[in-house]
Amino acid sequence: MDKDLRTEIDEAIEAADRALEHLYRARDLLHSARNWGAFDILAGGFISSLIKRGKMSDAQDELDAARSALATFAYELRDIDGLQGVNIQTGNLVLAADLFLDNPFVDLYVQGKIDDARYQVNRAIEQVEKVRRQLAG
């Protein structure tokens, strides 16, 4: 393997690692938001909605950072033959409606949005980890 290709691979691995850091944090925050959401549905109120909203907002920040890191990762992969980029599609999480319309129906809707985001984040993690393994191998 020539030196230039090794450098490109190392840069792609570093970009993958940065993306994974954000994705892992987003996954953890979404897990916490989901737990708070379950509490909110069963026995919560304004305070639990506020805490859940904070977790969701932090997760959204991590998802935004992950999108940026994934764009860099895809850019780095273009320099390496035989590998394709990774695409994560995450919409904005529903935040304000839950806080101001605190009822079981809205809580269930928001819980579904959290679950959708968790699924997308887990898929993105799997994709990035797979490509990273290929690069490292």
C-alpha positions, -999 to 999 in steps of 0.1 A, spaced: 0 0 0 14 33 -9 19 61 16 -7 84 1 -34 57 2 -25 49 39 -28 86 47 -62 88 31 -74 57 50 -61 71 83 -79 104 76 -111 85 69 -108 64 101 -103 96 121 -134 111 105 -153 79 113 -142 81 149 -154 117 152 -188 107 137 -191 77 160 -184 98 191 -214 121 183 -236 91 174 -228 73 206 -236 104 227 -268 109 207 -278 72 213 -271 76 251 -291 108 253 -320 93 233 -320 63 257 -322 87 286 -350 107 269 -369 75 263 -367 66 299 -379 100 310 -406 97 284 -418 64 299 -419 81 333 -437 111 318 -464 88 303 -469 69 335 -466 95 363 -449 126 350 -458 162 347 -442 194 338 -408 186 354 -404 153 337 -414 168 304 -388 195 309 -361 170 317 -371 148 287 -371 179 265 -335 188 277 -323 153 268 -340 155 234 -324 189 227 -290 177 237 -295 146 215 -305 169 186 -273 189 191 -253 156 189 -272 146 158 -264 179 141 -227 174 150 -229 138 137 -243 150 104 -214 173 100 -189 147 110 -206 122 86 -203 147 57 -165 149 65 -164 111 66 -181 108 32 -157 133 18 -127 114 30 -141 82 16 -142 97 -19 -104 95 -20 -105 58 -14 -115 35 -43 -141 8 -36 -158 25 -6 -190 44 -4 -202 70 20 -227 67 48 -259 86 49 -279 94 81 -313 109 78 -327 123 110 -355 148 112 -358 173 140 -371 158 171 -405 170 184 -398 192 214 -421 221 221 -455 204 216 -448 179 244 -439 207 269 -470 228 262 -495 200 254 -486 177 282 -511 148 279 -508 111 273 -515 113 235 -487 138 229 -464 119 252 -470 88 232 -464 106 199 -431 121 213 -421 86 226 -425 73 190 -404 101 176 -377 92 202 -378 55 192 -376 65 155 -345 86 161 -329 58 182 -335 34 153 -319 58 128 -289 65 151 -283 27 156 -284 21 119 -259 49 113 -236 35 140 -238 1 123 -230 16 89 -201 37 101 -186 9 122 -188 -15 92 -170 9 69 -145 17 97 -137 -20 101 -132 -23 63 -108 7 65 -89 -7 94 -87 -42 79 
